[in-house]
Amino acid sequence: RWGLSSPPEPDPTGPPADPADHPTAANRVDPATRDYRELRRAMWAEGQFQPDPAFYALKQVVVLAFLAAAFLPLLPASRAAFARAASAAAAAAGWGDAAAAAEAFAIAAAGGAGPALWQLLLSAALLALCLQQAAFIGHDTLHNGVFSRPRGLSRRRATLAQLNAGVLLGISCDMWLIEHNLHHAYTLRPGEDPQFKYFPLWLQSVKEVPLWLAQLPDAAAAPRLRAAVWRAVQLLTRVQHLTIAPVAMVVGRYNFVLISWVHAIRRRRWLDVCCMAAHLAWFGAFVALLLPTTRQRLLFVAAHYALVGVLHVQLLLSHLCTQQFSAEEEASLGVLRFQLATTRNIETCWWDSWFHGGLEKQIEHHLFPQLPRHRLHDAVPRVRSLAAKHGIPYMELPFSDAMVLCGRNLARLSVELATVNPAA
């Protein structure tokens, strides 16, 4: 819908094809949609959609700087790793004295037992920041927001996207394109937005209840099993306001990597497979060579994956506990009202906006998916003005307030689900 996987366009200075340019009978006379289209055309005419190469070059340097910084706390263990390798080689060659000497050097170089806990956690955090920022560049690249010539599928776009999303982050670009296309086209539509399907963990709207019931065992064939499964679902959702952030952080990263591998292999996306294998290779070498014990390696992986999981919480807050609409309701609302009703911004300051990578301006991103990240802030006052003109709420909250709001709404929804009779 938004041209994420479109072929190169011969004229990147003009707006690409968009469904909003082809009104239907339901939204032809909607003043808000008409003003949105006029704003979009004006922004294209002003050159707002032209990316700044220097901005993204700096962001790529930041990614690589975080990667390099992740090595620093573990350098003593790194020296020990080489000594251990020398010890193993000497032992294999039958040089007993040399092996013992190398092992003694390894213990001394590592400070006895490898890095301290704070060093391990610091390295895990720095590497998590590297992957988080790489994810943002991959996202912008696949949104056609980094290269203007050509805009669309190109070798440059594929290379930069695979470097950041495939090699550094370790996910399938093809899977992300398919799911993210649908997410932008059907934002939060019950059962159809693949990036917001959370049965049986988290209920986001009562409109999902019929879809959840449809996934239970057949009531006529197995009524007891259906009732038992539904009780389990109710138990999970009863504490959904408490589990959403921990589960997103602890499980999100593992799940993302696993479904990427399954998708890429099933669809035979061998470039994705190669890039994800490269990610496993460098990450495995990082852990194996810089950390001396199995316990430290497991702790590093657990801490690092959980910290990368902060990205999943950021993604959730942009839409969670907003409104959900059917296809018919979306058509009646029009583009502007629909996107403002299903999306929220996160309030940031000048010093922390970099951490959110453009996700803090999710409203503007959903209205103008190809708008480069460094232009999103400039679009905010224009969108706010348009929303005020048509009396449409513009949602923006601090990160902590958004977390509290989502928690309260999820708690309320869990109570409502407890009253649903699966046999009805």
N, C-alpha and C positions, 0 to 999 in steps of 0.2 A: 504493500500500500504506500509506503513512504520512500520507495526507491532504494532501499538498503542493498538490494542485490540486483540493481538495474545495470544494463550495459553502459559503457561510457557515453556521455552526452557530448555532441559536437560543439555546443555553445554553453560552457559552464557559467556564463554570466547571467543567464536567464533562469527563472524558476523552473524546476522540473515538473513533470506531470504530477498532479495531486487530485485525489477524489474531490477535494473541496472546490476544484475548478469546474466540476460537473454536477451542478445542483440537482437534487431529486425533487419530486413533488412535495416531499415532506419538509424540505428546508429551503426551498427556492426563495421564499420571501422573508426568511429569518433575518432581521436586521443585524443581530450579533454576528452571525456567520458571514454576512456580507461585509461588515466592517473588518472582521478578521482577515478575509481575503484581501481587502484593500491594504491593510497593514502589511500583510505578507508580501504583496507585490511591491509596495513602497520600500520595504527593507531589501528586497532583491535589487531594486533600482539604485539604492544607495550603496550597494556593495557590501552590505552587512554579512552576507553569506560567504565572503571571500576569507579564507583562513590566513592567519599570519604564520608563515613558516618558522620565524624566530621563536614564537611562543611554544610551538610543539617541539622544536629542537631543544629548548631549555627544559621542557618537561621530560624529554627523553634523557637528558643529562642528569636530571634529578633521580630518575629511575635507576640509572647505572650507578649514581653516587650512593644511593641507599644499598644497592647490591654490594658495592665495594666496602661500605661502612660495616656491613654485616660480618665481614671477615675479621675486623679489627679486634673485637673482644675475644676471639677464639685463636688468635695468632700463636700464643704459647702452645696450644694443643696442636696447631698446624705443624709447628716444628717437631713436636713429639711424634706426629704421624709419620713424617719422613724417617725419623729414627726407628720407629716400629717396622716400617717397610724394610729398612736396611737390616734390622734384626731378623726379620722373616727370611730375607734373601740369604743372609749369612748362615742361618740355621739350615736352610734347604741345601746349601752348598757344603755343609758339614764343617763350617768354621765355628765351632762352639764358642771359643773365646771372643771372637768378633761379635757373635750374636748377643752374648751376655753384655758386652760393653755397649752395644747399640741399645739394648733394652734399658740398661742403667741410664744412658743418656736420655732416652725417651721419658723415663720417669722424672728425671731432673728437669727436663725442658717443660714438661707439662705441670710442673709444680706438685707432683706427687699423684694427684687424682684428676687431672684435667682442669677445665675452667671452673670458676666459682659459679654458684647458682645465678648471681646477678649478671655475670658475663654471658651465661647461656641465654637468660631471658632477654637481655639487651640485644643480643644477636638475633634471636627469634623475632623480636619486635621490629628491628631494622629491616630484616628480610621480608617481614609481612608488609611493611610500608612500601618496599620495592614492588611486591606483587600487586598491592592495591593500586598504586599509581600506574603500574603497567596496564592493569585492567581498564583504567580510565582512558589511556591512550588507545588501547585496542577498541574500546567502545566508540570513541570519537572517530577513529579511522574507519570502522565498518559502517558508521553513520554518514560517511562521505563528508566529514567535517574537517579533515586534515589536508587533503589534496584537492585543489580546484581544477587542475588540468591533468588528465581527464577526471571528471567527477563520475563515479560509478565504478564498476568492476575494472580493475587495472592491476598490472604487475606490482606497481609501487604500493598500492593499497594492500594487496594481498601480503606482500613482504613485511610491511610494517605491522599489520594486524597479526600475522603469524609470529613475528618476533615477540610481541608483547602479550598477546592472548594465548598463543600456542606454546612457545618456548619458555617464556618467563612465568606466565600464570598456569599453563598446563591444561587448557580447556580446548574444546573443539570450536573453531570459528564457524564451521558449517552449522552446527547445532545452535549456536548463539544467534546466527543470522535468521534461521527459521523461527526460533522461539521469539526473538525480539521483534521480528516483523509482525508476528501475530499479537504480541503484547501491545505494540503501538496501534495496531488496527482495531483490536478488541480489548482495550484496557479494562481489566477487572471484569469483563463479561463472564458471568458464572459458567464454569465448565469449559470455557473456550480460550481464556488467557493462560497459556501454558506456564507462564512464570509466576502465576498466582493460583496454583492448584495445590491445596494443602490437606485434602482428605487423607487420613482421619484425624489430623493433629489440630488444625486451627480452623474454626468457622469464622468467616469474614462478614457474612451477611445471611439473613434468614432466607434470602433467595437461593442459597446453596443447599438448603435442607432437602428439597425434592431430589436434587442430583445426588446428594449423599445417600438418601434412602434407596435410590435406584442401584447403587453399588453394593447393597447388602444381598445376602443369599435370598432366594425366592421364598416369599411368605407361605405359599401353599405347599411347596416341597419340603422346606426345612424351617418351620416356624420357630423351633427352639434355638436353632443355630442363628437365625436372624436376630432373635431377641438377645442372645448372648453377645453377638458381635456389636449390636447397638449399645448394649450396656458398656462394653469396652470403649466404644467411641465416645460415649458420654463421660466416662471416667477420664479419658485423655483430654477432652475439651473442657472439662470442669476446671482444670488448672492451666488452660491455655494461656492465660494472661501472665502466668508465672514461668511457663516453659518456652515461650516464643523466642526471647532473646538468648537464653542459654543454648537451646537446640539449634538456633540459627548459627551461633558461633561455634559450637562444638561439632555439629554434624554437617553444617552447610558446605564446608570446604570438601570433605570426603565425598559427599553426595554429588557435588558439582563435577569433581574429577571422574567419579565412577560413571555417571550418565554420559559424560563426554566421550569416554572410551567406548561405551556400549554403542552410542550413536555413530561414532566415526567408523567402527568396525562393521556394524550392520549396513551402513550406507556406503561402505568402501571409500571413505574419504582418506586416502592414504597419505596425503600431505598433512592433514590434521594428525594422523597417527604418528607420522615421523616427528612432527614438532612436539607433540605431547611426550613421545619417547625421549626426545632431547631434553625436555624438562625433567623427566624422571632421572635421566642420566646425570645432569649437573646437580640436581638437588640431592640425589643419592650420594654422589661424590662429596658434596659439601658436608653432609652429615657424617659419612663414613670416615673421611680424612681429618675432619676438624674436631671430632669428639671421640675420646678414647674408649668409652665404655658403652655397652648396650643400654644401660639405664639412662645415661645422659642423652643418647641418641633418641630414645623413645620420648623422654621428657621434652627434648627440643622439638620434635615433630608435633607432639600434642600441643605445646605452647604456641608454636608457629601457626599451625592450622587454626587454632582457636582465635588468634589475633587476626589472621586473614579473614576469619568469619565476621569481623566487625563490618566488612564490606557488605555482607548479606543483610545485616541489620540496617545499614544505610539504604540499601535497595528496598527493603520492606517499608521503611518509614515514609518513602515517597508516595506510597499508595494505600498502605494498610489502613483499614477502618475509615476509608472515604466511602463513596457511594458506588453501588453496582447497578448496571442497567442491562436490559435485554437488547437485542438488535433493534427491535421496533422502538424502544425508548430512546436509544442512541440517535436514530434517524430523526425523531421528533425534536430532540434537543438541539441538534446542530453541533458543529465541531467545537466552537468556543465553549459553550455551556457544558458540553460533555467532558472535555478535557479538564476544565476548571473544577468540575464536580468529582472527578476521579483521581486528582493529583494534588499534592501539597508541596510547598517549598519548605526548606529548613533555613531558619534565620541564622546567619553567620556574621562574623566580624572580618575585618580586613586581614587578620592574622591567621584565621583558621579555615578560610574558604578553600584553600589549596587541598585541605584534607578530604574534602567532599568531592572534588574532581568534577564539578558541574552538577552533581546530583542534588545540590542544595537549591538549584533553580530548575526543578523538574517540570514545573508548569510551562515555562518558556521552552524547555527542551521538547516537551510533548507537542506543543503548538508548532514549533519550528525544528523538527528533528535534525535537519542538516546544518543548523546554525552552529558555527564553531563555539567551543566552550568559552573563549575569551570575549565573545559577543553577548553571552546570555545576560550578564548584569546590565548591559545597556538596554536590553529589551524589556527589563522588568517594569520601569515606569510607564512604558507604552502599553503593556498588557494590563497593568493596574488601572490605567486610565480607561481602557476599553471595558474592563470588567465593571468599573464604577459607572460608566455611562449606561450600561445595560442592566445594572442592579444585580450582577453576578458575584457571589462571594469569592474572595481571593484568599486561599488558605496558606498561611505562613506561620510557622511556630518554631521556637528554639528546639534543639534536638531533645533536651530533657523533657520539655512540655509535650512534644510529640510522642515520646515514649510513654508518658503518663496517660495521655489521651487514648492511645492504642490499648494500653493495659486495661483501662476502665471499660472501653467498648468491648474488648474480648471477654472480660468478666461478665458483662451484661448478656452477651450473646450465648455464653455457656449456660447461663441460667435459663434462657429461652429454649435452648436445645434440650434441656433436661425435661421439658414438658411435652416433647414430641413423642407420640406413640408410633413406633415403627410398623405396627400392624394395621394402622388406620389407612 
